[in-house]
Amino acid sequence: MREPMGIHSNAVAAPPQLLLERLKDYGQEDAFALWDELSPEERHLLLKAIQSLDLSRIDRIIRCSLRSQGLPVAAIEPVPESWVSSVDERTMEHRERWWKMGLKAISEGKLAVLLLSGGQGTRLGSSDPKGCFNIGLPSGKSLFQLQAERILCVQRLAAQAMNEGSVTIHWYIMTSPFTDDATGKFFESHKYFGLEADQVTFFQQDTIPCISKDGRYVMETPFKVAKSPDGNGGVYTALKSSRLLDDMATRGIKYVDCYGVDNALVRVADPTFLGYFIDKGVAAAAKVVHKAYPQEKVGVFVRRGKGGPLTVVEYTELDQSLASAVNQQTGRPRFCWSNVCLHMFTSDFLNQVANGLEKDSIATIWRREKFHLFMVIQWV
C-alpha cells in the first residue's frame, strides 16, 4: 500500500517535481534553495505556503512593476492642462450647483465611502492600524474618529438640504490580515464614533509575496515566504471576493468616494466633488495638488505613451531628468499633478475592473479605450 501523505512522509524528501518546474517557469525556484536543511515539519510548511500562491497572478504583478521602473522620456507624457479643472477658477454658481447635486445624490443613498486602511503605522512608530493613530491634535482624536465625524456631518447636511428625516452613507473599510482584528476592536470600543454599526463594513485585502529588486521572492525564514498587503490596487479583487460589489448594487449605490487612511485633511464624501463628478459623467476621477518641488517624494499622474491613458508613476519610478523637467509656459514641473489618493468611481467602473482582473493586470485594463475616461481635478 501507498504511504499516506504526511509531514513525516518520504513524499517531502524532495520538492515535488511539478511544483519545482512551475517555480522555475516564473524564476522563483530559489524558494527551495535551503530545502535540504529543513526538517520534515518545515518542508511541509514551505510546500503549503508555495501551493497557496497564485503564481501566474503574482508573476503578472512583478513583471508590470519591473517594467514601470526607469520609464524613458518617450514612454510618458504630461497631463494636458485642459484636463485639469481648478475649483478656485470656477464661479460660485458652478460650485453651488455641484454642491446641491452632490447632496441630492447623497440623500438618495447613491454614495458610499471606501477607506483604504490595510497598513500599520510602522513609520509612525506604532504597530497599530494607521487609523488608530493619535496625530497630536488638542482633542486627541484619531484619524478614524476625524473621518467618522465628517461622515456624520455630511449626513446631517444632506438631510437638512433635502428635507429628509435621516441620511446614511455606508462606509466600507478595507483592512488587511495585519490590521483587521485591531481595527474592528477599535471601532467597537469607541462605539463606531456615533455611526450605526450596520453602516460600517470591514473587509480584508489579500497579501502577496515581498520581492527583491530583481523580482525574486523574499524569504522571511527558510520555510516561510515574506508577505505584505497587496497595496491599494488590491481593492478591486478584495471588493469582488468579499461580494461587496453585489452589496453595493443591493443598496442602490452608484458612486464610491475612495481615499487613503493617512490623510487628516480629507473631505470625506465631499458633495462638491461628487456633484462635479456626476456633472462630467465620467467613470473615475481624482483630486490632485501641485508638487511642492520637483524632487518631492510623491507619485504623479501622467499619460502613458503618445495619447495614451492616464496612470500614476511613483516617485521611485520616475527618472530624475523627468522629475526635474519644467513646463516653460507655466513654470511648474512638467509632471506636477500629485496623486494624493483621493478618488471617485462609479460602481459600474469598479465592477468592470474587478471582473477584468480575472484575465488581465490592472495596467492592461487601463490601456483599453473604454477605461480612458479619467478626469483630474486640482482641489483644495
GUMI-513293 format. One record per residue (C-alpha): residue in three letters; x, y, z. Coordinates in pm, whole numbers, padded with zeros to 5 digits, always signed. Each point is the difference from the previous one (the first is absolute). Layout:
<nodes>
ALAXYZ/...
</nodes>
This chain:
<nodes>
MET+00000+00000+00000/ARG+00100+00360-00063/GLU+00100+00195+00307/PRO-00242+00287+00075/MET+00135+00351-00057/GLY+00115+00154+00328/ILE+00261+00228+00141/HIS+00227-00294+00086/SER-00057-00178-00329/ASN+00272-00068-00253/ALA-00224+00194-00240/VAL+00166+00322+00115/ALA+00357-00132-00016/ALA+00038+00213-00315/PRO-00208+00285-00140/PRO-00284-00130-00220/GLN+00129+00009-00357/LEU-00309+00165-00150/LEU+00003+00278+00257/LEU+00373+00052-00047/GLU-00047+00024-00378/ARG-00275+00257+00046/LEU+00225+00209+00222/LYS+00278-00023-00261/ASP-00245+00128-00264/TYR-00038+00317+00206/GLY+00364+00023+00110/GLN-00087-00071+00365/GLU+00170-00336+00057/ASP+00224+00163+00264/ALA-00291-00038+00241/PHE+00122-00361+00040/ALA+00369+00098+00028/LEU+00034-00119+00362/TRP-00227-00302-00032/ASP+00267-00249+00108/GLU+00049+00187+00328/LEU-00369-00005+00098/SER-00167-00243+00237/PRO-00298-00204-00128/GLU-00237+00237+00180/GLU+00167+00305-00156/ARG-00010-00158-00346/HIS-00372-00060+00043/LEU-00055+00365+00096/LEU+00201+00124-00299/LEU-00192-00222-00241/LYS-00329+00118+00143/ALA+00108+00364-00034/ILE+00113-00035-00362/GLN-00305-00200-00103/SER-00228+00272+00136/LEU+00149+00265-00233/ASP-00162+00105-00326/LEU+00331-00019-00184/SER-00121+00132-00336/ARG-00179+00303+00153/ILE+00301+00087+00215/ASP+00228-00033-00303/ARG-00219+00248-00194/ILE+00024+00248+00287/ILE+00378-00037+00024/ARG+00053+00042-00373/CYS-00224+00305-00013/SER+00186+00155+00294/LEU+00346-00067-00145/ARG-00101+00137-00342/SER-00114+00329+00152/GLN+00337+00077+00160/GLY+00221+00256-00173/LEU-00259+00096-00261/PRO+00166+00168-00300/VAL-00098+00351-00112/ALA-00195-00136-00296/ALA-00206-00231+00219/ILE-00197+00268+00186/GLU-00148+00343-00066/PRO-00123+00275+00233/VAL-00371+00028+00070/PRO-00141+00274-00228/GLU-00092+00319+00185/SER-00343-00014-00163/TRP-00071-00321+00192/VAL+00043+00175+00333/SER-00277+00199+00163/SER+00062+00218+00304/VAL-00292+00066+00229/ASP+00144+00345+00074/GLU-00039+00095-00365/ARG-00368-00091-00006/THR-00280+00245+00068/MET-00196-00013+00322/GLU-00299-00107-00209/HIS+00189-00306-00123/ARG+00111-00096+00348/GLU-00345+00042+00150/ARG-00151-00215-00275/TRP+00252-00278+00059/TRP-00055+00024+00377/LYS-00378-00043-00042/MET+00041-00283-00253/GLY+00229-00181+00240/LEU-00229+00044+00301/LYS-00296-00124-00204/ALA+00183-00319-00103/ILE+00113-00055+00360/SER-00353+00047+00132/GLU-00118-00265-00249/GLY+00254-00252+00136/LYS+00205-00006-00320/LEU+00340+00070+00158/ALA+00218-00236+00203/VAL+00336+00077+00158/LEU+00289-00243-00049/LEU+00296+00026+00236/LEU+00334-00165-00083/SER+00136-00095+00341/GLY+00209-00315-00030/GLY+00329+00141+00126/GLN+00154+00024+00344/GLY+00147+00320+00141/THR+00353-00139-00008/ARG+00160+00323-00122/LEU-00194+00182+00272/GLY+00157-00224+00262/SER-00311-00210+00056/SER-00108-00352-00094/ASP-00367+00100+00025/PRO-00209+00077-00310/LYS+00074+00350-00130/GLY-00356+00113+00065/CYS+00042-00058+00374/PHE+00289+00242+00014/ASN-00027+00316+00211/ILE+00145+00267-00229/GLY+00056+00250+00281/LEU-00314+00213-00016/PRO-00107+00174+00323/SER-00316-00214-00016/GLY+00204-00321-00012/LYS-00222-00127-00283/SER+00124-00286-00217/LEU-00015-00001-00380/PHE-00294-00242+00014/GLN-00191+00237+00228/LEU+00066+00304-00217/GLN-00130-00183-00306/ALA-00304-00146+00176/GLU-00099+00343+00126/ARG+00025+00144-00350/ILE-00233-00273-00129/LEU-00247+00090+00277/CYS+00026+00368-00097/VAL-00070-00065-00370/GLN-00295-00223+00092/ARG-00152+00286+00200/LEU+00064+00252-00279/ALA-00164-00226-00261/ALA-00300-00065+00224/GLN-00050+00371+00065/ALA+00047+00105-00363/MET-00245-00257-00134/ASN-00242+00009+00294/GLU+00063-00368+00073/GLY-00056-00153+00342/SER+00336-00172-00007/VAL+00275-00082-00249/THR+00247-00287+00020/ILE+00335-00024-00179/HIS+00135-00356+00003/TRP+00367-00026+00095/TYR+00204-00288-00143/ILE+00338-00038+00173/MET+00270-00214-00160/THR+00232-00153+00258/SER+00267-00269-00030/PRO+00077-00317+00196/PHE+00240+00217+00203/THR-00256+00268+00094/ASP-00346-00155-00021/ASP-00046-00118+00358/ALA+00146+00314+00157/THR-00209+00225-00225/GLY-00325-00174+00086/LYS+00073+00012+00372/PHE+00093+00369-00020/PHE-00334+00087-00159/GLU-00192-00212+00249/SER+00178+00154+00299/HIS-00085+00349-00129/LYS-00361-00092-00086/TYR+00064+00068-00368/PHE+00057+00369+00077/GLY-00375+00072-00015/LEU-00068-00194-00320/GLU-00231-00300-00008/ALA+00189-00328+00014/ASP-00188-00138-00301/GLN+00109+00288-00225/VAL+00367-00101+00034/THR+00132-00305-00186/PHE+00353-00133+00049/PHE+00164-00219-00264/GLN+00355-00126-00050/GLN+00235+00049-00289/ASP+00224-00285-00109/THR+00372-00039+00061/ILE+00274-00068-00253/PRO+00365-00101+00035/CYS+00257+00271+00058/ILE+00248+00008-00287/SER+00362+00110-00042/LYS+00115+00255-00256/ASP+00054-00279-00253/GLY-00351-00136+00051/ARG+00077-00300+00224/TYR-00209-00099+00301/VAL+00140+00119+00330/MET+00010-00277+00261/GLU-00087+00098+00356/THR+00146-00333+00115/PRO+00139-00291-00204/PHE-00353-00149+00000/LYS-00220+00312-00003/VAL-00056+00249-00280/ALA-00008+00361+00124/LYS-00334+00162-00082/SER-00160+00341+00017/PRO-00343+00144-00091/ASP-00043+00022-00377/GLY-00024+00379-00005/ASN-00282+00237-00082/GLY-00038-00172-00337/GLY-00117-00308+00188/VAL-00330+00172+00071/TYR-00160-00120-00325/THR+00062-00368+00066/ALA-00089+00040+00369/LEU-00336+00163-00082/LYS-00085-00279-00241/SER+00111-00290+00220/SER-00188+00149+00297/ARG-00313+00035-00216/LEU-00020+00365+00096/LEU-00056+00112-00357/ASP-00323-00199+00018/ASP-00069+00162+00337/MET+00039+00345-00157/ALA-00244-00091-00275/THR-00255-00121+00256/ARG+00030+00327+00191/GLY-00046+00207-00318/ILE+00349+00150+00019/LYS+00111+00166-00325/TYR+00308+00195+00109/VAL+00293-00088+00226/ASP+00226+00256+00170/CYS+00334-00177+00054/TYR+00292+00132+00206/GLY+00302-00099+00209/VAL-00015-00008+00377/ASP+00308+00213+00070/ASN-00152+00332-00104/ALA-00110+00217+00290/LEU-00139+00267-00236/VAL-00212-00226-00221/ARG-00349+00130-00082/VAL-00183-00329+00034/ALA-00308-00021-00225/ASP+00069+00349-00138/PRO-00332+00112-00159/THR+00170+00245-00237/PHE+00237-00264-00137/LEU-00289-00243-00039/GLY-00211+00259-00180/TYR+00287+00083-00233/PHE+00051-00370-00068/ILE-00368-00054-00082/ASP-00008+00314-00216/LYS+00295-00118-00212/GLY-00149-00346-00045/VAL+00335-00180+00031/ALA+00082-00341+00143/ALA+00288+00101+00226/ALA+00151+00320+00135/ALA+00275+00113+00233/LYS+00079+00303+00213/VAL+00357+00115-00050/VAL+00233+00276+00123/HIS+00313+00157-00148/LYS+00332-00154+00094/ALA+00165+00227+00254/TYR+00340-00037-00172/PRO+00140-00224-00279/GLN+00157-00265+00228/GLU-00297-00029+00238/LYS-00055-00365+00089/VAL-00348-00042-00141/GLY-00147-00189-00294/VAL-00127+00201-00297/PHE-00267-00042-00266/VAL+00137-00042-00353/ARG-00120-00114-00341/ARG+00161-00329-00086/GLY+00118+00006-00360/LYS-00101+00236-00281/GLY-00363+00093+00062/GLY-00033-00285+00247/PRO-00208-00036+00316/LEU+00070+00160+00334/THR+00197-00192+00256/VAL+00204+00069+00313/VAL+00378-00023+00005/GLU+00156-00021+00346/TYR+00291+00230+00085/THR+00229-00304+00027/GLU-00083-00089-00362/LEU+00035+00346-00154/ASP+00335+00078-00162/GLN+00171+00296+00169/SER+00025+00192-00328/LEU-00378-00031-00042/ALA-00067+00100+00360/SER+00209+00316-00046/ALA-00140+00100-00341/VAL-00188+00333+00001/ASN-00300+00114-00204/GLN+00128+00326-00152/GLN-00351+00146-00032/THR-00114-00058+00359/GLY+00334-00014+00182/ARG-00114-00317+00178/PRO+00153-00346-00031/ARG-00119-00173-00319/PHE-00122-00286+00216/CYS-00160+00197+00282/TRP-00338-00158+00081/SER+00050-00191+00325/ASN-00204-00307+00080/VAL-00129+00046+00355/CYS-00226-00308-00011/LEU-00335+00180-00022/HIS-00218-00164-00263/MET-00360-00026-00113/PHE-00126-00303-00191/THR-00330-00118-00139/SER-00101-00341+00131/ASP-00018-00117-00363/PHE+00365+00092-00046/LEU+00104-00197+00310/ASN-00189-00302-00135/GLN+00169+00027-00341/VAL+00347+00015+00149/ALA-00062-00277+00256/ASN-00141-00233-00265/GLY+00278+00084-00246/LEU+00269-00094+00250/GLU-00097-00364-00034/LYS+00180+00009-00336/ASP+00228+00303-00001/SER+00209+00224+00222/ILE-00121+00344+00102/ALA+00251+00157-00238/THR-00144-00197-00294/ILE-00355+00097+00088/TRP+00083+00371+00025/ARG+00154-00008-00348/ARG-00337-00088-00152/GLU-00198+00276-00163/LYS-00310-00044+00216/PHE+00200+00082+00314/HIS+00140+00329-00126/LEU-00267+00215+00167/PHE+00197+00141+00286/MET-00021+00363+00107/VAL+00263+00171+00212/ILE-00102+00285+00227/GLN+00210+00249+00192/TRP-00185+00028+00329/VAL+00051+00171+00333/
</nodes>
